Amino acid sequence: MTTNKIKDRKQKANEKQQNIVDALKNHGAKVYEDLENGQFPKFSIPSRSVSNIVYDKKIRQYILGNAAALRSSRNSSQLRSFTQLMWLAFFANRLTQEKKSSTLRDVYYSSQAFEIEFEDQSESDNIIVDLEAVLTKPREDFHIFPEERSSIFGDLNIEYTIPGYEGKKMNLSNHPDGYAIGPSLTTAELVDTSAEIVIAIEKGGLFTRFVEEQVDKKFKSIIINTGGQAPRSTRTLLKRLHDEMGLPVIVLTDGDVYGEHIAMVIKSGSANAAHLRELTVPDAKWVGVWATDIEKFKLPTIPMTESDIKRCYDLQSDPRYQEGIWKKELDVFLKIKRKAELEAFSKYGLTNITDKYLPQKLELAKSL
């Protein structure tokens, strides 16, 4: 990445931060305005009910419709959640302006210092999603992050932007265990890479195997362990690698309905994040393990559970699974009622998945 591009990126990051601060201040000003006019302060929050979540074929992801819910301090049953949301907006403004980060757990405990009551962390997490919906921005933009549980490895030079590390550079192939995908990495400048593709893999054990077998060098790739369903910080980084570095993204998962959905969430998001726009890679390709691979490669399997089968039927009503490989593989899962893990390839040797299966899938991805 050239010096000018890095400067542009930093300028955009500063503008994004200022936009968050301005949006928070505008909502705060409306509260003051209501008070000055002798009215009860209120928030209009886009509805996240199932009936207000629709699939937009143009942008290839779920979005919220136009319905909204009013949360007013006048309604005694809403006063608690209204106060919680007000405090969270204040706390987010403080984090953003001071360039400090907080985890979801930190927010829950920080509220106690201000005598704001949350019954448990799930309640505070839900209020955070409310604020995202109000601002139409992900929590990461106002410096609230989940615990890290995914990682990255490969020839990618980054430059940190967080206070105390600004300007420090790092190559992400320097540590064989990979680097945790957290706030400092998600917000870093992506300087340059020799990689030509990103391989997102569901399992940590296989991530380690890929590093050991130098998949990054053999296939000029950046390897990402999603740790199951990819956290939003990981999906943000995948999108940046695709959009900013021009790298295609392929996804490898276990051969089951949940693995298929992990790939779909990377590609087109989730209903739970329908209020956000910057977490998807619409051109990402799921290359396996497919249900048809189970039969083709004669993989060891286990029976699908009733929950697995129900999930298949649920996804059949999802508009994203109505055509192509997504529909075909879902139908086969229901037909064979068996599933297999990525590790099943070890039946043919520890390196079979990297020596034989992966090259075939990378070649196939070019035609998908």
Secondary structure, 3 states (H helix, E strand, C coil): CCHHHHHHHHHHHHHHHHHHHHHHHHHHHHHHHHHHCCCCCEEEEECCCHHHEEEECCCCEEEECCCEEEEECCCCCCHHHHHHHHHHHHHHHHHHHHCCCEEHHHHHHHHHHCCCCCCCHHHHHHHHHHHHHHHCCCHHHHCEECCCCCEEECCEEEECCCCCCCCCEEECCCCCCCEECCHHHHCCEEEEECCCEEEEECCHHHHHHHHHCCHHHHCCEEEEECCCCCCHHHHHHHHHHHHHHCCCEEEECCECHHHHHHHHHHHHCCHHHCCCCCCCCCCCEEEECCHHHHHHCCCCCEECCHHHHHHHHHHHCCHHHCCHHHHHHHHHHHHHCEEECHHHHHHHCCCHHHHHHHHHHHHHHCCC
